[in-house]
């Protein structure tokens, strides 16, 4: 996790620094349902590269939002899921989804007028 000195003074800026960018939000969106294996997570997020997914998951683990569970078996099995701290971010994901649906309905309504 980051130190207090590394965090922005503004709480909104702090939250944005944890989930900013389009990939982390999409990762959170998927992990809210269940733990995912790396390859299925990559396949489910259209356009994300292996490197970006790896980097995003590492950052989210370092921030305490995501855990990595290695089952120590052959063939290798590793899953990623949300920590309790990560689950606290879910209301933000739900609020963004609600707004996205509302916005789409406004756009459709405006096109039909």
N, C-alpha and C positions, 0 to 999 in steps of 0.2 A: 504494500500500500504506500501511497505517497505520504510525505510528511506534511505537517500543518503549514510549514513555510512554502511548500511546493504548490499549495492550493490557492486558487484565486480568492480574493476577499469576497467577491459577490457569490452568493449561493447558487444563483442561476448559472453563472459561468463555471462553477464547480461541477454541476450536473452535466452541462454541455461538454465539458472536458472529458468526462467519463464515457459518454455515449455519443459524442459528436461524430459527424460523418455518416454517410448512408449505410456503411457496412455494419457497424456495431449495433445499430438499431435493428437491422434485419437479423443479425445473429441473436439478439435478445428476443426478437419476435418468435424465432424458431425454438430457442431453448426454454421458453416459457411453457411449452407443452410437455417436454420430456428431455432427458439426456440424448445427445446425438453423437454418432461416430463422425470422425472428421470428413470422410468422403461423402457421406450422405448429407452432411451439413453443406459442403461445397456444392454438391449437385442441386440442392434446394435453393441456393441463392444465385440467381442468374447473373452472370458476369463477374463474379468474384474469382480472383486468381488464388492459387494455392498459397503464394507468398503473402498476399494481403490477408487471407483468412488466418494463416499462421500468426502473422504479426498482430492482428486484431485480437485473436484469442489470447496471445501472450500478454498483451496490454491489459485485457480484461481480467486475466488471472492475477496479474501484478496489482491491479486495483481492487482485487477481492470480490469481483462480480461473478466470476466463472471459476469452476473447478475442473480439473483434469483427473480422470480416474483411469489408471493403467491396470488392467486385469492380470498382467504378468503371465500371459499364456501364449501358446503357439497355435494357430497364427496369432499375431499381435492383435489385441483388442483394447482400444482406448476410447473413452467417452468423455464428452464435455457437457456440463450442466450448470445450472444457476446455483450460486451459493445463497444463503439466506439474505445477504446484503444485495445480491443481484435481484432476488425476488422483490425487494423493496422498490426496484426501478419499474416494476410491471405497471403500476398505475400510470406512469408516464407513457408507456407503450400503448396502453388502452386508450388514454386520452388522445394521443396522436392518431390512432386508428379511428376513433369517433370523429375527430375533426376532419380527417381525410375523407371519410364517408359523407359527412355533411357537405364538405366542399364539392365533392363530385356531384351531389344532388343539386347544389346551387348551379353548377356549370350546366348540368343537363336541363334544369328548369329554364335557364337563360337561353339555351339553344332552342328550346321549344316555344319560346315567346315570339 
